[in-house]
Amino acid sequence: MKHIPYIISFSFLLFLNQGCSKKSNVQPFEAGQTIPVLFDPDRLSLLDSFIDSITIIPLETNDNCLFRQAIMQVKEHNGLIYFNNFTQQLLVFDAEGNFIREIGSRGQGPGEFLDMRDFIFTSDETIEILDYRKIERYTLDGKYIETVKRFDFIGKDFYCNPVSFCRSFSNGYYLWGGMSYGGNEKLRGSGYLMYRMNEDMKVEEGFFEKKYGDGGTIDRFKYYQDKILITPSSFNYNIYQIDPDDSIRIRYTFDFGKYGYKIGEDFDISNIAYENYITGITDFHETDHFFYFNFSYQKYGYSLLYSKATGQTFINSLRPASNGKELRLFLVKAIYNDRLIALLEPSSLKFELNRMSPENIKKWGLEAYKNINDEDNPVLMIYKTKF
């Protein structure tokens, strides 16, 4: 059966094969897609300039659904919310925060995984989990179907440890990241960050030539309309898209002005003064009304929201607001129905409320959460935008 990527609203590899991969020519998506970013770390947007309201949904807490590690991915499908805490669990909740089920479990037997890196929904209504050296398939209600593919990309001549994947439009997969040289200096400066694999997990094409040790961040692939969007590696300010014919183009280029590093032929990441530049883009999401992403500058994180209708850019710090009393925008894990979805530990929410002014707590309707139990599961913090 032919599979194509299942396009969902939420969001949320490297294979070194010397001699069989070829470099891809990535062409611009269309003219006029360079977007200037007027970033000033001393002049940031207040939350109420782009957020209309906030809803908090506590996730059910019981012995069957305790999160054992930080949540790395959040995705929505058919009204249910799936949480991947990276290597340990795939837990499913409904939109009210009630626990529904766990998909698979950690182990080495049939239907078990050693290290869950990523998961996707397929067009035939199944779930595929990227594990260490294999891909497992389950029904939506959690029943194990089969081990779809096995692979071993770790050897003397190459090293691959996939952490992010998606279906290609032609029966194969795209794999990304997790590069380690494994002590083999011959591999330094060779290979690509992303590969398109065929049905037999053989390399068809390599993309984003790899010269330095980058590529481990998970959740590189997001979906918008009939396209797959790719968040790039460090010091790359482009967002790429994969079209239905499996061609890859630049969709957007972000110009950070003096804060953006100008990469040339003499680019040497080892000589970059990181504190002087924005190091790259992460967690890109796009809807019909806006796009969102995070970036880092001088070791601090920032979020950017861009309105397609007005061309306005809103930049907020992921740290507590400078005046100490305003609510901040927490790290967005996913977007659904034009809402920004963050995941927050109860202790972090209590800390935030303890430093905020009573006026701001009342403005955002957060009074009921000041005494939340520190031992409970995280809460979903849902931000409704003004556009």
N, C-alpha and C positions, 0 to 999 in steps of 0.2 A: 504493500500500500504506500502510495506517495504521501509524505507528510510535508506540511508547510508550517511556518511559525504561527502559533495562535496569538492573535493581537489582543492585548489586554490593556486596561486603563492604568492599573497600578504598575508601578515598577518595583522594580527593582528592576590547546592554548599555545600555550606556546609549544610548538613541536619543531625541534631543530633537526632538520633532515638535509644534510648538506648534499647539494647536487640535484634534488628533485623539486625544490621550491623556486618560484620565480617572483620577482618583484612586481607589485601591482602599480599601475599608473592611476592614481586617484585624481579625478577631474572635479573642478568646482561644480556645485549643485546648480547655481544660477548666479547671474551678475547681481550686485547690490546686496549681497548677504553678509558683508562685513559690518559688524555692529560695534560702535564705540562704547566703551564702558568708562564712565566718568567716576573713577574711584578716588575717594578721599577718606582715609581712615579716621580723620578727625571730624567728618561731617557725614553721619550715617542717617538712614531713614528710621523714624520712629515706627513702631509696629502698627499703630492705628492709621498710618498714612496709606497702608495697602491691605490691611486685614480688617474685615468687617465684624467677625465674631469668632468665638472659640468654643468648641465642644470637647468635653473630656469623657472618655469611655474607659472605665476600669476593666481590665481583663480578669475573668474568673480565676480564683486561686484555689486549687486543691491539690492533693498528692499526685493526681494523674497528669497535671498540666503545669507543674512548676518549671519556670525557665531556669536552666542550670548555667547558662552563659548569656552574654550580651547578644541581643538580636541583631543580625547582620542584614537580613532581607525581610521585606514585607510585600506581599502581593495579594491581590483580590481576584476572585473568580466566582462567578455565579452567586454573588452576595456573601460569600465566605471569605475570611481573611486568613492567610497562611503566613506563618512566622518561621524563619530559618535562623537558628542561633549558631550556625556555622559549625559543623562537624557532629553535633549531638542530636538535635531534634527538628522535626517538621510538625508544628502544632497548628491546628485549625480551630478558629473561633468564628462565631457569627457576628453580624454587624452590631449587636448589643453587647458584645464581649463575653458571651457564653461559650464555654469550651465544647467543641464538637468531637474531635478525634485527634489522634496522632497518626501520621503516615510513616510506616516502616519503623525501624528501631536500630540502635547501634549494635553492631556485631559482625560476624563473618559468615553467617548462614544465609540461606535463600531468603530474599526480601529484606535483608539487613545491609547496612552500610557502615564502612569504617569511618569515613570523614565526608560528610555531606557538604559539598562546596557550593552548589547552585541547584535550582530546580526550575522547571518550565512546564507550562500547560501546552499540550499538543492539540492539533485540529481534530483528532479523533477522541477528544475528551478523556485523556489520560494525563498522568503526571510523570515526568522523567526527572530523576535525581542524578546529578553528576557526583560520583563517588571517586575514591582513589582507584584509578585504573579501570573503572567500569561505569556504565550508565544503567540504572535500574528503572523499571517502569511499574506504575501502580494505577489502579482505578481511582476515581475521584473519592470513593468512599474508603480508600486505604487498602484494598486487597492487592497483594503482590501479583504481578502478571509474568514478568520475565526480566532477565538480564539482557538488555538490548544490545550492548556492545561491550567488549573487553579490549583493553589496549595497554601497551607498556611502552612508554616513550622515554624511559630512563635507561640509558646505556652508556657505553664507553665513548661513543661519538656524538651523542646528543643528550639533552636532559630536558624533560618536560614534566610539569606538575600542574595540570589544568585546574583553574579555580573559577572560571566563568565560561558559560556556553549558551548557545541557542541553536535552533534548527535553521539550516539554510533553506532556500526556496527550491532546492533541487535534491532532496532526499538525504543530504549530509548534515554536517554540523559546522558551526564556527566555534573555535576554541581560543581562549585568551589567557595569557599571563602566567604568573607564578614561576618566573625564571630563576633558576639558580645554576651557577656554573659547575657546582659539584666538585670544585677543586681543579677542573680541567681548563687550563688557561687557553687551550686551542679554541674553545667555544666563545671566548670574549670577543665581542664585535661581530658576531655572526648570528644569522637567524632573524626571525620576525616576531613581533608581539602577538599577531593574530594569524590563524591559519583557517582556510576552508578545507574541510575534510569530506571525502566522498562517503558512500554508504559503508565501505569497508574500512573506514578510519585511515585512509591514505591521503596524503597531502595533495590537494589540487592547486593551491595557490597560497602564497604568503603575503602579508600586508604589514606595513609599519616596521620598516627595517630596524632591527635592534642592535644598538651599539653599546648600551650601558645597562646596568642591572635594574631595570624598572619593569613593571607589569604585574605586580602581585595583587593590586586592588581588585576586589570582586565586584560583581554587579555592573559590568561594562555595557551590557546590552539592554536597551529599553525599546518600547514599541510605540509608534504613532502612525495612525492611519494604516496604510499597507506597507510601512517601511520599518526597518530595524535601525535604531539610532545607536551610535557608538560613542562612548566617552573616551577620549584619548589618553595617552600617557603623559608623564611630566613634561612641562615646558612646551606643550602643544596646545594651542588655544583654538583649535578647530573642533567642531562636532561633525561627525561623519554619518552618512546614511547608507544602508544597503537596500537597493531597489529590488523589486520582484524578479529581475533577471540576474540577480546576484552581483551586479556591478556596484562599486563603492564610489561615492562622491563626497566632497566637502559640502555640508549643509549650511553651516554658519562658521564664520571666523570672528572671534572677539578680540578687539583692539583695546588693550589695557593701557595704552600710552606709555608713560615713563615707567610704569610698574610691570610692563611686559618685557620679557627677555626676547631679543631679536636673534633668532637662531640662524646661523650661517654655516658655510662649509667648514669653518674652523670651530664649530660648536664642541665644547669640551665640558661635560657636566661636572667633572671633577674640579674645575676652576671657577665655578659659578659661586658668587656670594649670595647664598640663598635668601638672606634677609633683605636684599634689595629688590627682589622680584616676586611676583605672583608665580607660584610653582606649577600651577596647572588647574584644570577643571575636574570636578568629580560630581557624581550624582545628578547628571543632567536628566530633566524630565520636560516633556512638551505636551501642551494641550492646544485646543483651538484658540484659546484666549491668552495664554502666556507660556513662557518657559522659565524654568528654575534650575539653578545649579549652585554648588559650593566651590569656594576657592580658599587658598591659604596665603597669608602675607605676614612675614615676620613671626612665624610660628602660631599665629592666631587664625581662626576660621571665620569666614564670612559667607553669607547667603545672598544670592541675587535673584530677584524676580523682575521679569520684563513683560510689560503689557503690550501685546500685539496691536491692540486697538489704538493706544495713545503713544506708543514708543517710549513711555516712561520706564526708567530703571530704578528699582528700589533695592538698596543694599543695607543689610542688617548684620550686626555682629552676632556670632554664636556664643560670645561671652556675655555676662550680665551687662545690661545697658550702662552707659557711662555715668548717668546721674544716680544709679543705684536703686531706682524706684520703679522704672519702667519694665514691663514684660518684654522678654526677648523672643526671637523665633528660634526654636530648638531645631536640631538637625532633622531635616525632612527625610523620611525613609521611603515615602511613596506619595503618589498623587492619584486621587480618585474623584471623578465628577468635579474637577476644578477645586478640590479641597487639598490642602497640604497636610500630610499625615506625619506626625512625629511620634516617637515612642520614648517614654520617659519613666525612669525608675521612681517609685513613690518618694524615696528620700530626696531625690533631686527636685521633684515638684514641691515638697515641703520647704526645701531650702529656698527655692525661688519665691514662694509665697511669704516666707519670713523676712525677705529683704525688700519686697515690694511695698509700696505705700498702700494704705487701706483704700484710698480712692481708686487706685489701679486694680486692686483685687476686685472691688465692686464693679468697676467698669467692664471687666471681662467675665464677671459672674463666676468667680472661682472660690467664693467663701466656703463652700461645702467641702473643699478638699484640703483644708489646713490641717486636719487631724487624720489624714489617710495613714493606713498601716504600712510601716516601712518594710515589712516582710512580705507584702503582697506582690503579685505579678505586676509588671509595668502597666501603665495607662496609655491609651491612645490620645494624643492631643491633636485635635482636628481644627485647622485654621481655614475659615472661609474667606476668600479674597474679595476685594471690592470690584473686581473685573473678571 
